[in-house]
Each structure stands twice: as structure tokens, then as C-alpha cells.
């Protein structure tokens, strides 16, 4: 099964990771498109932003994503 496209997150990149990886990993440079079950997509925030939530979503065997789409919060917002 293939999972549907994930939403764009402001100030983040989205990339493909082979396997069911939940931890933060380096950007693979591979687009997260046509992801099949048992594989992951990860979000990484741009410099100056911090990830809120888990970086990874895993494509389930039913063709749905397991996990919640994270967000990127400005690090300067935390200082004020």
C-alpha cells in the first residue's frame, strides 16, 4: 500500500527514510513521495526553528500514516 502525500509544514523540509524509523535522522535528500508501507517520512526544521512533536510519520500497511504532523516554532518566540 502507498500512503497519501503529507502536508507542507512552514519552515520545514520533508524527506524519505527507509524503514520504520522514529528518531531524528539526517536529511536523506530523497523526496517523500509514493511512500509504501513500512517506510517513514521525516520533517526537519530550518535553522532558527525548533521542531514541536515527533519528526517521523510511518506509512502503515493499511495505507495510512501513523503519527501526528509536527510544527516548527521560531526559537526567537521562546525568548520573549
Secondary structure, 3 states (H helix, E strand, C coil): CECCCCCCCCCEEEEEECCCCCCCCCCCCCCCCCCECCCEEEEEECCCEEEECCCEEEECCCCCEECCCCEEEEHHHHHC
